[in-house]
Amino acid sequence: MRSQTEGATFINPILSSGPDPWVTQVGGVYYYTHTLGDRIGLWRTRDVTDLGHAEYRTIWTPPAQGPNAHAIWAPELHRLNGKWYLYYSATASGFDDDAHRGVFVLENESTDPLQGEWIDRGRVNTARAGIDGTVFEHLGTLYFAYSPYLGAVSGIALARLSDPWTIAGEEVVIGRADRPFENQGGRQIMEGPEFLAGPRGQVFLTYSAGACWSDNYALGLLRAEGSNLLSPTAWTKSPAPVLSSANGVFATGHNGFFRSPDGREQWIVFHGNPAANMGCTARRAPYLSRVRWTASGEPRIDRPSAPGIPVPKPGGTTRR
């Protein structure tokens, strides 16, 4: 492998299709996944900007019947306590409504997530129906965040985990859709929470705001003050989106974070549409942008680059 040469670039979007994209980085290797609807697949590469040449494998297909049989959405791969865990949203067989959606977990003991056996650990024992589960560790505690349905709106809830699939204790709603930018496309929605650690140990959660079929689907930001993350008063909400439609890219939402191969840069992966009025379909594609930090430690996400415009590759990216 040769080191990245000065001026190496990539083009957004990095695939032609990829709703709800997610990137995990372990040992210099990137694992990528997105919503496929009827299965879960993983891509593996050392150059996350070149997924078209990445190794791909379908690693799990749902059962024909049961609580996790349909609408396999928003998969996320995490490495926890020496094992691999995949979190995903699913709907029970025979239903296609919000009341029958939940977050489920798969576990794999193999060192290679493209190999080994994926064990179904069932549904996370959330207090409500919901989607878009994620996990993160802070000060030695493992947390689970997801988007529960709260009557006619949705929000973000947080809880501690006793193991990667079991909530222990109280589940707290830390955010409800109550801002104009969260009321788009006829629905008041906060979904897709994702953890981002600040440079000074701060805790941030991005989330997708509004309905995914709206061109104004965007990313909002929650920030925590203090160590008690389960106190709703610890969380404040940015008054405006931190990533929204720009440069011919629309409906920018549902994201994940990763670092460049050299570890010096923070990046974000998110999906967007390359034209207006394209809706919430498989035409949504994955884009990458830099995340920069202000002097006070607040994240600032680069605006989406226009399709076809060269973007510098993440620092330390290796050539194939």
Secondary structure, 3 states (H helix, E strand, C coil): CCECCCCCEEECCCCCCCCCCEEEEECCEEEEECCCECCEEEEEECCCCCHHHCEEEEEECCCCCCCCCEEEEEEEEEEECCEEEEEEEEECCCCCCHHHEEEEEEEECCCCCCCCCCEEEEECCCCCCEEEEEEEEECCEEEEEEEEEECCEEEEEEEEEEECCEEEEEEEEEEECCCHHHEECCEECEEEEEEEECCCCCEEEEEEECCCCCCCCEEEEEEECCCCCCCHHHEEECCCCCECCECCEEEEEEEEEEECCCCCCEEEEEEEECCCCCCCCCCCEEEEEEEEECCCCCEEECCCCCCCCEEECCCCCECC
